[in-house]
Amino acid sequence: MLEIVIPLLLLFIIALVKQIPKIGGNIKIALLAAAVSSAIISGLGPLETLLAFIDGIDRLSWVIMLSVFGALYAESQVKLGAMDTTLNSLRALFGNSPKGLIAAVFITLIIAGSFLGDAIAAATVIGFLVINSLHELKVKPEQIGMMILVGASVGSLMPPITQGVFLSASLVGIDPSPVIKLAYVTVAIGGLFAILESFRFVRGKKMPEHLKTTQSIFQILKEKWITLVPLAVLVAIVIANTLFEYNIFTEWALFAAILDPLKEIPIVQGVTFQVVSAIIVAIIVSFIFPSVRKNTKGVFTGGLSKVSQTVQIQLCAGVMVGVFYASGLIEKVALMTEGLSASMVKVGGALSVVVVGMLTGSQTTAQTVNITFLAPILENMNVDPTLIALGASHIAAAGQNMPPVGLTAFVVCGLIGGILSREVDPIKVMILALPNSLYFLIAGLIAWFI
């Protein structure tokens, strides 16, 4: 019993009790403490523990590689001007109206969030592009914060580059492709709901003349289409696999010759996952352009700095997951819960995910701490693994923006406050985002109860 209780107590106490000197609230320390204590109590030797570390990181390697290369790709697109082209094209497409501007902002945030796989990084990258325009439209700072928060968060869950879904699929131990197909629908509905809900912020307002686009979408694309070439390459590779089941990384001899040997190397094999490989190809294409090559250092330092914390948490999470599997702790927890009712486990598990996500501001942490144990339990209750992964990603996404402690909201408010030189209330931002958070919570619960 102690081999279960002590690691879990250490994990939750260190992660959630911020008053503990030096280590309180430090997610990385909490994950590592749980891993080390589990290894010691279970009697794992040094070599067994080391192999467990490698195995756990290997289990999450595709998620880690997705974060690293997704961030590099997103930074290269900023240097190339692809994000500006995207935003301006969408503004032209939706017309010179306040609602059109809001739709363009949301879709740009969602695209950036998908590229980066991280809500905070997406909010930072795109926030600078849209805050002043929304402020000049007389949108309140807290309302601007809500749009950036929700748009970036929805984006971090949006396929095809969806860190939240890839993580849940990794923790459940399944191929993410079926989950991604369902997520296209559920996440798109969440994004559309957020856009329509935000239209109320500009009801009765007119677009200032200096904010109106003077070019049509065709004129913008005629001038700037070249900045979208890497994006087009990425989309073409992903769509070919998703819709037509044509994977260039297995069908083309050159790619197969490069990637096949890598599949045998633990952790490194994460780069052979199809979406990660597609992103790497798009990065290589981006460096054909002088504007990216001249900023090579900025691409790497800027991209890696934006996901540094996320990747560190993922590495620590991998260490914990590996030890928990090696020590048999996960199986023991599953056996202990066999007598509980399915409804109690599902509702209680969802509540736990939401609470951890709320207190840490991180869907990554919420999933790692909870889904590692919940997934085997739900599988024993005959819940479809695809639906377990879908529900986990959505419930965690809901939790990370719940009031009162969503980390992303505080970052967004700091960004807006710095640009507008005024205080922005993060609690109000999270409350404004609550309807969207509840949507993802309900969608996740439905997936688990089907």
HELIX and SHEET records of a PDB file:
HELIX    1   1 LEU A    2  LEU A   16  1                                  15    
HELIX    2   2 ILE A   27  SER A   42  1                                  16    
HELIX    3   3 PRO A   46  ARG A   59  1                                  14    
HELIX    4   4 SER A   61  LEU A   80  1                                  20    
HELIX    5   5 ALA A   82  PHE A   94  1                                  13    
HELIX    6   6 PRO A   98  LEU A  116  1                                  19    
HELIX    7   7 ALA A  119  GLU A  136  1                                  18    
HELIX    8   8 PRO A  141  LEU A  157  1                                  17    
HELIX    9   9 GLN A  163  VAL A  172  1                                  10    
HELIX   10  10 SER A  177  SER A  198  1                                  22    
HELIX   11  11 PHE A  199  VAL A  202  5                                   4    
HELIX   12  12 GLU A  209  LEU A  211  5                                   3    
HELIX   13  13 ILE A  217  LYS A  224  1                                   8    
HELIX   14  14 TRP A  225  LEU A  228  5                                   4    
HELIX   15  15 VAL A  229  PHE A  244  1                                  16    
HELIX   16  16 ILE A  248  GLU A  251  1                                   4    
HELIX   17  17 ALA A  253  LEU A  262  1                                  10    
HELIX   18  18 VAL A  268  THR A  272  5                                   5    
HELIX   19  19 GLN A  274  SER A  286  1                                  13    
HELIX   20  20 PRO A  290  ARG A  293  1                                   4    
HELIX   21  21 THR A  296  SER A  327  1                                  32    
HELIX   22  22 LEU A  329  MET A  336  1                                   8    
HELIX   23  23 ALA A  342  THR A  360  1                                  19    
HELIX   24  24 GLN A  363  ASN A  380  1                                  18    
HELIX   25  25 PRO A  385  GLY A  399  1                                  15    
HELIX   26  26 LEU A  407  LEU A  420  1                                  14    
HELIX   27  27 PRO A  426  LEU A  432  1                                   7    
HELIX   28  28 LEU A  434  PHE A  449  1                                  16    
END                                                                             
